Amino acid sequence: MPALIFETREQVAFITLNRPDKLNAFNHKMTEHLQAALDDCAAPHIRAVMITGAGKAFSAGQDLAELTDPNFPGMNHILSERYNPLVSKIRRLSKPVVAAVNGVAAGAGANLALCCDIIVAATSASFIQSFSQIGLIPDTGGTFFLPRLVGWQKASALMMLGEKISAEDAERFGMIYKVFDDASFSENAIALTNRLAQMPTKGLAYIKQALRWSISHTMDEQLQNEDKLQQRAAATNDFKEGVAAFLEKRSPVFKGE
């Protein structure tokens, strides 16, 4: 069984973590394949990406059995060679990435979801910062993204106590965008991703870039960044199509150009 399933349908790339018997826990093979899949998503014909899990889990995080292997390369290797590159690839990919959290998302699995652009979850899904339960700190960007999503106090409690929270609470906290009923979850997650794939792809990429820059820039610097990115957006064919469609009172047909 492949550790990961990568398929494209029209202009969307679907990535499925595929170790359902291990709750899609990450091992070397899965992280290696996920990095390669994200690299493939840079292809110009792909305009949106959806990451989900097979079976009843999104991902239980790191496969702890791997840590007891006599050939275990060490924690530094796992972070610098496996998880950190995944976060960087998702954040720097010039198209939207949707995390479709179909079940439990724990540890690195939870934080991989949190670094995506839009997170949706099934009603039965849950999130847990499980690191403190084995004496570790959150990684895979967790200490960066979670406090920015839910605030310092809530993030501290979730990380230190390691409590599981429901999808509904995650939405209420502002951790995720939306919750869908289990029965319609897959349909709704795919529809949302397909919708993104029909939007002005370069414009969405500039939004993503502007948000990333906003974290480390002052207001004045960010105003200059907006000016720079807006000029680029205004030079795209999709901008011209959007304006023409508005004036002609018709639906725009964006091509991601």
N, C-alpha and C positions, 0 to 999 in steps of 0.2 A: 504494500500500500504506500503510495507517495505521501511524504510528510506534508505536502502542500499541493493544492490544486490551483492552477492558473489558467484562466480561460478568458477570451474576449468575445463579447457579443456586441456587434455594431461598434460603437465608439466607447464602450465601457469595459474596463478590466475588472474581473472578479477574482479575488484572491481568497481562498478558503484554507484556513489552518486545518490540517487533516490528520490529527492523531486522536481521534475520538475516544479510544480506549484509555488514553492518558489525559483526558480532558483538554486535549490540545496543548499540553505542556511543551515548552520550548526545549529542544535539544540542539546540538550543533547542526544537524542536518536541516531542521526546520528553519533556523535563523539564516543559514546559508542560502536556502532556497527562497526565503522571503526577501532577502537582500537582492538576489538576482531578479525576482519578480518585480520589485520596485524599480530596478534599473530598466527593465523591459517596458515599464509604464511610461517612461520618458518618450517613447515613440510618438511621433506627431499625430497618428491616427487615433490615439487614445486620449479622450477628453475628460474622463472621470474614472475614479477607482473606488471599489468597495472591498473592504476587508471584513471577513466574518469567520465563524468557526463551524466545523462539522459536528454533528451530534448535539449534545445538550449543553456544551460549554463554548464560550468564546475562547478563553485560554486560562489555564490555572497557573500561568507563569512559568518560571524555570522548573524543569524536571529535576527534582532534588536527587533522584537516583544517580544522575550524571555527576553530581558533586562528590559522590563517594567512590567514583571510579579511580583506580590507582593512577591512571593517566590523565586525570583532571588537570587542565592547564593552569588553573588558578583564577581567582575572581577578577583580577585585572584584565586577563585575556577575555573573559566572558563579556565584560562591559566594553572594553575598548575595541574588540573585534566583532562582537555580535550585536549587543543592544544599542550602544551609542550610534553606530552607523545606521541602524534602522530608524531611530528618531530623526537623525539628520536627513536621511533620504526622504522621509515622509514630509518633513517641514520644508525641504528645498524643492520638492517636486512641483513643477509649474502647472499643476492642475489639482482640483479638489479631491481629497481622500475622505471617504465616509467609513467610519467604523460602525458596522452593524452588529451590535452586541446581542447575540442570540441566547446567551446563558451566563454562567458565572464568569467574571473577569477578575482574576486575582493577581496580585504581585505585578510582575512585568507585563502580564496580559492586560491588567487594568490600565497600566500607564502607557502601554502601546496604544490602547484605544484613546486615552486622553490627549495624546499628541496629534491625533487626526483632526481634520478641519471641522467635520460635523459628526457628532456621535448620536446614534439612535439606538434604542434598546427595546427588547421584548419585555413584556410585563413581568415575566418570570426571571429575568436577568438580575444579576446582583454584582456589586463591586466591593472589593476588599483590598486594603493595603496590608497584606499579610506579612510583610517583612519583619515587623517587630516581634512576631511570634517565634521567629527563629534567630533573633538577635541581630538582624541586619537593618539597614536603612533603605528607604524606597530608592529605586534606581529607574532606569529607562525614562529619565526625564520627569519622574514623579514629583520631586521636590521643586521643580521649575513650574510645571503646568498646574498641579492641583491647587496650590495657594492662590494662583491667579484666577482660577475658575471659581473657587468657593470661599476664598478669604483665608487669612493666616490662622485664625483661631480654629475654624472648622477643619482646615487641613491638618493642623497640629494634632487635634483629637483623633481624626481618622487614621493618621499615620502611627501615632503612639499606641492607641487602643486596639487598632487592627479590627475594628468592628465591621461586619458585613452590612452594607446598606442596600436597600431595594432600588430597583430602577425608578420607581416613583419618587423616592427621596432624592436620588441622584438628579432627577429633573428639577425637583423643587429647590435643591441647593444650587442649581445653575451649572452642575458638572456636565450634563449632557443636554442635547437639544430637545429630544422628544421621545416619548414612550409609545409603542404600538402594541395592541393586543397580540398575544402569541399567534392566534389563528391567521392574522393578516400581516404579521411582522415582515416576513420575507418579501411579500408583494409590495408593501409600503417602502421598505428599505431600497428595493430595486427601483421602484418608481422615482424615489427622491434622487437616486444616483443617475438614473436616465435623464431626469430633468436637468441636473447639473451639466450633463454631457451635451445638452442642446443649448446651453447658454454661451455667452461670449468668453471663450476659454482663456484668452489672454487677459481680459479684464478681471476674471476670477483670480488668475495668477498674480496680477498686480495687487489685488485686495489682500491676498495671502502674504505677499512680500511687504506690503504696508503694515500689516498687523505684526509681522515679525520685527520690522524695524522699530515699531512704536514702543517695544519693550525696553529698548536701550537708548532711546533718544529723548531729548527735551521737546517741549511743545513747539518751540521755534524751529528746531531741527526737523521735527515731523511735518510741520507745515511746508517746509522746503521739499521734503520727501514726497509729500502729496502732490506738490506742483510738478515734480519730476515724473512721477508715475502717471499723473493725469495726462501729461503731454504724450506719453507713450500710448496710453489707452486711446486717446483721441486720434492717434495716427493709424489705428487698426481698421480693417475693413468691417469688422463687426460693429464698430461705433457708427460708421457711415450707414450700415444696414439698419441699425437700431433707430437712428434719426429718420431715415427715409420711411421706415415702416410706421413710425409714429405719425409723421406728416400725412402719409397715405392711408392712415387708419386701417392698417392690416397687421397681422402677426409677423414678427421678424423671423427670418431664417438665418440663424447664425452658423458660421462655418468654422469658428475657432481660428480665424485669421486676422 
